[in-house]
Amino acid sequence: MAGMRSFILEMEDKVLSGQDISPSEAVQLIEVDASDQMQLFASANNIREEKCGSEIHLCGIVNAKSGSCSEDCNFCSQSVLHDTDIDSYNLLDSDALLEASRQAAENGAGAFGIVTAWRGIRKGKALDQVCEALRKIKADGRIIPDLSLGLIEDPEVAFALAEAGAVEYNHNLETAPSFFSNVCTTHSFEHRVKTIKYAQDAGLKICSGGIFGLGESPAQRVELAFELKKLNIQTSPLNFYNHTEGNNVDLSQLKVLTPLEALKIVAVFRFVLPTNILKIAGGRETTLGEFQSMMFLTGANSSMVGHYLTTSGRKPEDDLLIIKESGLHVCESSCAQPETLV
């Protein structure tokens, strides 16, 4: 309708002039119907171009410690409480992590995330191993080393990681505070916020976003965006639930996201977080399907390249082709990786 299109353009002008849209305005945007969504996408693309330019950030990851995680996050195939058929193994040694970082660099990634499946990183042997790997990757000089190691409950751990060479720490808020207990009960939303603040205090950049398609409402998706804004997050991965056989999530409570609904999420996050690196990550192949080529034209400016944690990604050359054909180009530096990538 003409009235809604005028509202979208008004919100675009508001963001481009340096003002913030309100939560209620963002909810109106995320609830636009099919007749107005192309205007929403076009406006989000204009904001990305104006606020972030034409650079696309690519990141690669390694599943540095797989399976047997004590937490009950219902989206994650690596929880010990789910009965998924995935590989389980202990923390990889520093040489294996160095080799994985080189492969990510060859795939065109500007940053490399060391990702682990456990409650969190603590002082001890595992921290020492990660720090050794960070020093080796930094000395190798091919790629930026970043981390996604779960909860940090001791601020000294964050400082140790920063001193060893980490640049950015990923810790996703996952979903809105009002919906978090539907996603995880073994730790709280506040635990995640505290981890982010410890990492920020240590001088680390923060990568934090969420996962969609778990039964949250459109308003709760907006709620998450404003929580990220409140914490001054620089990079926000947007993941889409990709069901793995054996996950105990109640599928009857889920509504499968359509490609266009997922792209609306991307677009509205660009309105709320106009200067953020918005990374399209886990689940994009299954959720977006043939619409993947639109993700950068609806506000995103980052993506994963290569494989995820327990599932395969697209061929790197296919992702690079999408970027080229969208009239964009790859940025050499990038950001940390989300632990929600399954």
N, C-alpha and C positions, 0 to 999 in steps of 0.2 A: 504494500500500500504506500501511497505517496507520503502519508504522514510518518510512517516508520522510516522510510528512506531519508526523509528530511532529518529525522532524529539521529539516524546513524551518521549522516554528514555533519550534523551539529556536534556530535561526540568526537568525530574525527578532528574537526577544527579545534575543539577544546583541548585534545591531547597534543596536537601539533603546536598549539600556542603555549604549551608548557604547563597546562592545568591538569589536575587529576579528575577522572570521572569518579562518581560515587558508587558504592555497592548497589544501590537501587538502580542506577543507570546501567551498570554492568549486567544486572539480572535482566533488564529489558533487552539488552543486546543479545544475551545468550538464548533468549526465548523467541527470537525472531523466527517467523515462519519461512517456508520454502521460497515464497515470492520475493523475500527481501535478503536472503542469505548471500546472494552474489554481491550485493552492495556492501554487506558486512565484510566479506572477504576482500573486496577491492579497497575498502577504507583501511583495513588492517595491513594490507600490503603497502599502502601509501605511508602508514606510520612506520613500518619496518624500514622502508627505503629512506625516509627522512631522518629517523632517529638512529638507525644502525648501519645504513649503507647497503652495499651489495655483497659484502663478505659473508661466506658461509663457514661456520666452524665445524670441523669434523673431529670426532674423538673415537678412540679405540679402547677396549678393555680386555682384561684377562680375569677369568674366574680363578682367583689365586688360592681359594680354599672352598671346596664345594660340599654342599649337603650337610645334614645333621645339625642344622641350626636349632637352638633351643626355643626360639621365638615362634609365635603362632600366627604371624601375618598371613591372612587367608589367601592372598594372591600369589604367594611365593612357593615355588616347587621345591625349594631347598629346606623348608621347615621339616624337622624330624617328626612333627605331628601329622604330616601328610604322607601318603603312601605312593609317592611318585617314583618312577623308575629312572633315576638319574645317577650319575657317577658321584660317589662321595670320596673325598681325599683330603689329606691334611695340607697345610700351607706349603706352597711351592717354594723352593729355595731361590736365592737371589739370582743365580745364573739363569734359571728357567724364566724368571720374571724379566730379566734383561733381554732375553731372546724374544719373549712375547712383545716387549716394547719396540724392538726393532721391526717385527712383523707389522705392528700397528703403523709405524712410520712409513713402511713400504706401501701400505694401503692408502696413504694420503692423510692420515690423522695428524693433527697438530699437538694432541695431548693423549696421554695414556693413563688409564685408571686401573689401579690395583684394587680389586673388589673381593671381599671375603664374606662367607656365610657363617656368621656367629652373632652372639648378642652384641659384642663390642670389643674394642681393642684395649688391652691393659698392659701395664708394665710386665716385663718378663721376656721369655724367649721369642714369642711371636712378634712383639714390638721390635726387638733387636733385629730379627730377620727382615722385617719390613724396612727398617731404617737402613740396613745394609743394601737392600735392593734399591732404595731411593738414591743412595749415594752413587751406586754403579750406573743407574740410568741417567742421573744428572751428569756424571763424568763422561758418559758415552756421547751426550750432546745431541742426539738425534730427535728427541721428543720431550715434551714437558711431562714430568711425573706427577700424577694426582692420585687421590685415594678415596675409597669408599669402604670403610672398615667398621661400620656400625656405630653403636653408642660410644661416646667418650664420657667417662664418669670421673676422670681425674684430669684436671687442667694441665698437669705436667706432661701427660701423654701428648696433648696437642702441641705443646712447645717442642717436644722431642721430634715429632714428625716434621714440623716446620724447619727445625735446625738441620734435619737430615736431607732436606731439599724438596719437600712437598710444596706445591704451589696452591692447590685448591683441594677442598674437602667436600665430598658429596655426602649429604644426609637428607633424604627426602622427608618432607612432612607427611607425604603420602596422600592425605585427604583432609577435609575440613575438621576442625576440632569437634564440631557437633556430630561428626560421623565416625570419628577415629575408633571408638570402642567396637564398631561393627567390622573393623579391619584387623585390629590387633588388641589383645588383652594382656599380654605378658610384659608390656611396658606402655607408657602413656605418651600422649602428645607432648606433654611438658618435658619428658625425657629427651625427646627429639629437639625441642627448642633449646634445651640446656646444652646439648651437644654442639649445636650450631654456634651458640654464644661462646663456648670454650674454644672452638676452632677460630672464630673471629678474633678473640682476645689474643690468640697466638699469632695473629697476622696472616692467617690463611684466607684466601678467597673462598666463597661458599657457593656450592652448586646444590640447589634444593628445589624440588618440584613435587609431583605426585602421580598417582595412577587413577585412571578413570574407567568406568564401566563396572563398578562393584556394587551398584545400587544407590549411589549418591544422587541427590537431586541437582538440577542445573544451578539452583541457588547455592548449594554446598560447593559446587565447583568454583563459583565466584568467591565464596567465603575463603577457600584455600588461596586463591590468587591474592586476596587482600592480606592474608597472614604472611605470605611471602614478601609482599610489599612492605609490611610493617618491620620485617627483619632485615631489610636492605639487602636482599639476595641479588647476586649478579647474574647467575645462570640458573635456568629453571627447566629441567627435563620434564617432558610431558609423555607419560606412558599410558598404554591402553591394555586392559586386561586380556591376556591370552591364556585361555584355559589349558592346563596340563592334566592329562589323565591321572587320577589319583589325588588331585587337590580336593580337600574337603569343603571347599567353598560351596554354599548352597546355590546351585545354578538357578533354582526356581525363583530366587530373589533378584536375579540379575536381568537387566535388559541390554541385549547386545547392542553396542554402539554402531550406528551406520557410519559410513565414511564421511558424509556431510555433517553429521552431528559431531564427530571427532574434530573436523576442521573448524566448526563453530567454536569449540573449546579453544583451539589454537588462536583463532582470531580475537576472541574476547580477552585472552591472556595478554595479547599484544596491546590491546587498549589499556589494560590495567597496569601492565609492566612494559611501558613503551621502549625502554632502553636495555632491557634484559636480553641476554642470549637465551632464546627459547629453543630448546633441543627436542626434536621429535625422536623418541627412543623406543623402548620396548613395546612390542605389539603393533607397530606401524604396518608391518607387512600384512598381517591378518586383518587388521581393522580398516586400513586405508585401501588396501588392494591396488586397483588400477588408478586410484586417486592420489597415490604417493607423489606424483609429479606436481600436485597442487599445494603441497605442504609449505613450500617456500613462498608461494604466492598468496597465502592466507595469513602471513605474519611470522612464520618460523624463520630462524636464521642459523640453525645448527641441527646436526643429526649424528647418529652413530654411524660408524663404518666398520664392516666386518661382522663377526659373530657376537651374540649376546652371552649370557651366562650359561644357560642350559639349552638354548635354542639357537638355530642358525639364522644369520642375517642374509641380506642380499649380497651379490657380488659387488665388491668396491667399485668396479668400473661402471656398473649400472647406476650407482648413486652419483658418481662423478658426472655421468652423462646427463642426469636430471639437472644438476647444478648448472652445467654448461648450457643446456637447452632452455633454462629459465633466465638466461642472461646474467647469471651471477658467477662468482668465482670463489675459490677456496681460500680461507685465511690460514696462515701457517700456525698460529697459536690458537689454543682452545681451552677446554675446561675439563673438570672431573666428571666421573661417570656415576650413573644412578644404580643403587643397589636393587632397585625394583626391576631391573632388566632380567627377565626370566627366559 
